[in-house]
Amino acid sequence: MQKWAILITFALAQFSLKAQIFAPPDSSYNAKFDTNYVKDFTHILTTRVYLSSKFNSMTLSDDSTGATVAYRPNNQVNMGFGFSYRAFTLNIGFGIGVLNTDDDVLGETSYFDAQGNMYSKKIATNLFFQTYQGYYIDSHTREQLGWPEDGNKKATRRDIRQSNIGLSSLYIFNNDKFSYRASFNQDAWQKKSAGSGLLGGYATYFTVRGDSSLVPSALDSLFSPNMQIKQGNFLDFGIMGGYTHSFVIAKHVFVTLSTVGGLGLSIMRNSLELPDGSTEPRSKTGAGYVFQGRFAMGWNSERNYVGVSYNNESSWSVQTRNERFGWSVGNFRINYVHRFNMRVVPLDKIFDGIGNLIKK
């Protein structure tokens, strides 16, 4: 694993902006929410320690035969620490050797993975940029693929490389009583149950390539020639909407669920591998759809937060009626958070200075 990339990822990708960053750091700041439902803590220091794992996957499906092949990288478990204050969230993580000892089974993956979120009072935005090299085939055993047995080792393909970049943004209609930040950024406290409708859009670009088709040769007969992708490029954009709700028990115990679906266009520019080993370019514009799921649960209070969170965003490009290419990104995290009733004067000066410049 590229440890320097992991450190840069956690240091920079977790940067988070909030729309209220220039509000005065005093009790009047809470007036932006219905304080019977949400208490805001962005004016004081929020600190955290956490365990996390980011993930990425690819799937090719041919519904006419029921065939599916799925690729996953060898993900790493990281431990980290960070803080949130007014306009800024910084998290820095590093791999834990004792929890990342499966290279001999799942193969080696090199990656740079930057995932960030911007949670304002009214808007929730996901941002991501990933590059991965080295995948294992999660859907089939070596025996099913005609590969020689090698203990419990998965079938791996070090040659597969992919990159993706994208964002999705949602408007929170009931933003006076519901806060995404309470569950996912831990600098607010949802004291009563509330939910909200969501509406927004997405735009992503995904590219993948290998030394040969993504469909293993043993499965050629189960997939149409349209799915013999040696190099693929997918540009997707569209609208999305859904609903989110936080269930709160006795002010402190919470479960937050968020489900969003989207529909749009997928512009595909692929290079297909032919039976003789040559390639053929193929371009198509078709339908694309996305799914976004968020989940969090735990215990929240005036000063402390303990909880888990899960965030997933999946995208599918429809090649034909029966043929689809899909990919997903996301992360899982366990957090312990403590809030200090204190201001960080150097940061106050920086943010207030920026605010004054913008007002001019």
C-alpha positions in Angstrom: 0.0 0.0 0.0 1.1 3.5 -0.7 1.2 4.9 2.8 2.1 8.5 1.7 -1.0 8.5 -0.4 -3.2 7.4 2.5 -1.9 10.2 4.7 -2.5 12.8 2.0 -5.9 11.4 1.4 -7.0 11.7 4.9 -5.4 15.1 5.5 -7.0 16.7 2.4 -10.0 14.7 1.3 -11.9 15.1 4.6 -11.9 18.9 4.1 -15.5 20.0 4.7 -17.2 23.4 4.1 -20.4 24.5 5.8 -22.6 27.3 4.5 -22.8 29.0 7.9 -19.0 29.4 8.3 -19.1 33.2 8.9 -21.8 33.3 11.5 -20.7 34.7 14.9 -19.5 31.9 17.2 -22.1 32.5 19.9 -25.5 31.2 21.1 -27.4 33.0 18.3 -25.8 30.6 15.9 -28.3 28.0 17.0 -31.2 30.1 15.8 -30.4 28.7 12.3 -32.0 25.4 13.5 -35.1 24.7 15.5 -33.3 24.2 18.8 -36.0 21.9 20.0 -34.7 19.4 17.4 -31.1 20.3 16.6 -28.2 21.8 18.7 -25.3 23.1 16.7 -21.7 22.8 17.9 -19.7 24.3 15.0 -18.8 27.3 17.2 -16.8 25.0 19.6 -14.0 22.4 19.0 -15.1 18.9 18.1 -12.4 16.2 18.2 -12.6 12.6 17.1 -10.7 9.2 16.9 -11.9 6.6 14.5 -11.5 3.3 12.6 -12.4 3.4 8.9 -12.3 1.4 5.7 -13.0 2.9 2.2 -14.1 0.7 -0.6 -14.6 0.4 -4.3 -16.0 -2.3 -6.6 -16.9 -3.0 -10.3 -19.6 -5.4 -11.6 -20.5 -6.6 -15.1 -23.9 -8.2 -15.6 -25.6 -10.0 -18.5 -29.2 -10.6 -17.5 -30.0 -12.7 -20.6 -27.8 -15.5 -19.1 -27.9 -14.4 -15.4 -24.1 -14.0 -15.4 -22.3 -11.6 -13.2 -18.6 -11.0 -12.5 -17.5 -8.7 -9.6 -14.2 -7.1 -8.9 -13.0 -5.7 -5.6 -9.7 -4.2 -4.4 -8.0 -5.3 -1.2 -9.2 -2.6 1.1 -7.2 -1.3 4.1 -8.4 -0.7 7.6 -7.2 2.7 9.0 -7.1 4.4 12.3 -7.2 8.1 12.5 -7.9 11.3 14.5 -9.3 14.7 13.6 -11.2 17.7 14.5 -14.0 20.0 13.3 -14.3 23.7 13.9 -16.5 26.2 12.2 -15.6 25.9 8.5 -13.1 23.2 8.7 -12.9 19.4 9.3 -9.5 17.7 9.2 -9.0 13.9 9.6 -5.6 12.1 9.3 -5.5 8.3 9.1 -2.9 5.6 8.8 -3.0 1.8 8.2 -2.9 -0.7 11.0 -0.5 -3.5 10.1 -2.1 -6.1 12.3 -5.5 -5.6 10.6 -4.1 -5.6 7.0 -2.4 -9.0 6.6 -4.4 -10.5 3.7 -2.3 -9.6 0.7 -1.4 -13.3 0.2 -5.2 -14.1 -0.1 -6.7 -11.0 -1.8 -3.6 -9.7 -3.7 -2.0 -6.3 -3.5 -3.8 -3.1 -4.3 -2.2 0.3 -4.8 -4.5 3.2 -4.5 -5.2 6.9 -3.8 -8.7 7.4 -2.3 -10.1 10.8 -1.5 -13.6 11.0 -0.3 -15.1 14.1 1.3 -18.4 15.5 2.3 -19.8 19.1 2.5 -22.7 19.2 5.0 -24.3 22.6 5.3 -27.7 23.3 6.9 -29.5 23.0 3.6 -27.1 21.0 1.3 -25.4 17.6 1.5 -22.7 16.9 -1.0 -20.5 13.9 -1.7 -17.2 14.3 -3.4 -14.8 11.6 -4.4 -11.6 10.9 -6.4 -10.1 7.4 -6.6 -7.4 5.6 -8.5 -6.9 1.9 -7.8 -4.7 -0.8 -9.3 -5.0 -4.5 -8.4 -8.3 -6.3 -8.0 -9.5 -9.7 -7.0 -12.5 -11.5 -8.5 -15.1 -11.8 -5.7 -17.8 -13.6 -7.7 -16.0 -16.7 -8.7 -13.4 -19.1 -7.3 -10.2 -20.0 -9.1 -11.6 -23.4 -9.9 -14.7 -21.9 -11.6 -12.4 -19.7 -13.8 -10.1 -22.6 -14.7 -7.2 -21.1 -12.8 -4.9 -23.5 -10.9 -5.6 -23.9 -7.2 -3.4 -21.9 -4.8 -4.5 -22.5 -1.3 -7.3 -20.1 -0.4 -6.0 -17.3 -2.6 -8.6 -15.5 -4.7 -8.2 -15.0 -8.5 -6.4 -11.7 -8.7 -5.7 -9.3 -11.6 -2.9 -6.8 -10.9 -3.3 -5.4 -14.4 -6.7 -3.8 -13.9 -6.5 0.0 -13.2 -9.4 2.4 -12.7 -10.0 6.0 -11.8 -13.2 7.9 -11.0 -14.2 11.4 -10.0 -17.6 12.7 -9.1 -20.0 14.5 -7.0 -23.6 14.4 -5.9 -25.5 17.1 -4.1 -28.9 17.1 -2.4 -31.1 19.8 -1.0 -32.6 19.1 2.4 -36.1 20.4 2.5 -36.8 20.1 6.3 -33.5 21.8 7.2 -34.7 23.6 10.3 -35.4 20.3 12.1 -33.1 17.8 10.5 -29.3 17.8 10.4 -27.0 15.5 8.4 -24.1 16.8 10.3 -25.4 15.4 13.6 -24.9 11.9 12.4 -22.1 12.1 9.8 -19.9 15.0 10.9 -20.6 14.9 14.6 -20.6 18.7 15.1 -24.4 18.9 15.9 -26.9 17.0 18.1 -30.2 15.7 16.8 -32.3 15.7 19.9 -35.7 14.7 18.5 -36.7 12.5 15.6 -37.1 14.3 12.2 -36.8 13.6 8.5 -36.7 15.3 5.2 -37.2 14.9 1.5 -34.1 15.3 -0.7 -33.7 16.5 -4.3 -30.5 17.1 -6.3 -28.2 15.8 -9.0 -25.0 13.9 -9.7 -22.2 13.9 -12.2 -19.4 11.2 -12.4 -16.6 10.1 -14.7 -15.2 6.6 -14.5 -12.5 4.9 -16.5 -11.1 1.4 -16.3 -8.6 -0.6 -18.3 -6.8 -4.0 -18.2 -4.4 -5.9 -20.3 -7.3 -8.1 -21.5 -11.1 -8.1 -21.3 -12.7 -7.6 -17.8 -14.7 -10.8 -18.6 -12.4 -13.8 -17.7 -12.0 -16.1 -20.7 -13.7 -19.0 -18.9 -16.9 -16.9 -18.8 -16.8 -15.6 -22.4 -19.8 -17.7 -23.5 -22.0 -16.1 -20.7 -21.4 -12.5 -21.8 -22.3 -10.8 -25.1 -19.5 -9.2 -27.2 -20.7 -5.8 -25.9 -19.4 -6.7 -22.4 -15.9 -7.7 -23.5 -14.5 -4.4 -22.2 -10.7 -4.0 -22.3 -10.9 -0.2 -21.7 -14.0 1.6 -20.6 -15.0 5.3 -20.1 -18.3 6.3 -18.6 -19.6 9.8 -18.2 -22.9 9.9 -16.1 -25.1 12.8 -15.0 -28.7 13.2 -14.0 -31.2 14.0 -11.2 -31.7 12.3 -7.9 -34.1 12.4 -5.0 -35.1 10.5 -1.9 -35.8 10.7 1.8 -33.8 10.7 5.1 -34.9 10.3 8.7 -33.2 10.2 12.1 -35.0 8.2 14.8 -34.1 9.5 18.2 -34.8 7.8 21.5 -34.6 9.8 24.8 -32.6 12.5 23.0 -29.4 10.4 22.9 -29.8 7.2 21.0 -30.2 7.7 17.2 -30.5 5.8 14.0 -30.2 7.7 10.7 -31.3 6.2 7.4 -31.0 7.9 4.0 -32.0 6.4 0.6 -31.7 8.2 -2.7 -32.2 7.1 -6.3 -31.3 8.9 -9.5 -31.8 8.6 -13.3 -29.9 10.2 -16.1 -27.7 9.7 -19.2 -24.6 7.5 -19.5 -22.1 8.3 -22.3 -19.9 5.3 -22.9 -16.7 5.1 -24.9 -15.3 1.6 -24.7 -12.7 -0.5 -26.4 -13.9 -4.1 -26.8 -11.6 -7.1 -27.1 -12.4 -9.4 -30.1 -11.8 -13.2 -30.2 -8.6 -12.7 -32.2 -7.1 -10.4 -29.5 -7.6 -7.2 -31.4 -9.8 -4.4 -30.1 -12.8 -2.5 -31.5 -13.9 1.0 -30.4 -17.6 1.2 -29.3 -19.5 4.3 -28.4 -23.0 4.5 -27.0 -25.3 6.9 -25.1 -27.9 5.2 -22.9 -29.6 5.3 -19.6 -27.8 5.4 -16.3 -29.0 5.2 -12.8 -27.5 5.7 -9.3 -28.3 4.7 -5.8 -27.0 6.4 -2.7 -27.3 5.0 0.8 -26.3 6.5 4.1 -26.6 4.9 7.6 -25.5 5.9 11.0 -26.3 4.8 14.6 -25.0 5.5 18.0 -25.2 7.8 21.1 -25.0 11.6 21.0 -25.0 14.2 23.7 -23.8 17.7 24.6 -20.2 16.7 24.8 -19.8 13.1 23.5 -20.7 11.0 20.5 -20.1 7.2 19.9 -21.3 5.7 16.7 -20.9 4.0 13.4 -21.6 5.3 9.9 -21.8 3.9 6.4 -21.9 5.7 3.1 -22.3 4.1 -0.4 -22.8 5.5 -3.9 -23.4 3.1 -6.8 -23.7 3.9 -10.5 -25.0 1.7 -13.4 -24.6 2.2 -17.1 -27.0 0.3 -19.3 -25.2 -1.1 -22.3 -28.4 -2.8 -23.8 -31.6 -3.9 -22.2 -29.9 -6.9 -20.6 -26.3 -5.7 -20.2 -25.0 -3.4 -17.4 -21.7 -2.1 -16.1 -21.8 -0.9 -12.5 -19.4 0.5 -9.9 -19.6 1.8 -6.4 -17.6 3.8 -3.8 -18.1 4.3 -0.1 -16.7 4.0 3.4 -17.5 2.6 6.8 -16.4 4.3 10.0 -16.5 3.8 13.8 -16.2 7.2 15.7 -15.6 8.4 19.2 -16.1 12.1 19.5 -15.5 14.6 22.3 -16.5 18.3 22.1 -14.6 20.9 24.1 -16.5 24.1 25.1 -13.7 26.3 23.7 -12.9 28.5 20.8 -9.7 28.2 18.7 -8.7 31.8 18.4 -6.2 31.4 15.5 -8.9 29.7 13.4 -11.4 32.4 14.4 -9.1 35.1 13.0 -8.6 33.2 9.8 -12.3 32.5 9.1 -13.3 36.0 10.1 -10.6 37.5 7.8 -11.9 35.4 4.9 -15.4 36.4 5.7 -14.6 40.1 5.7 -12.8 39.7 2.3 -15.9 38.0 0.8 -18.2 40.7 2.1 -16.2 43.3 0.4 
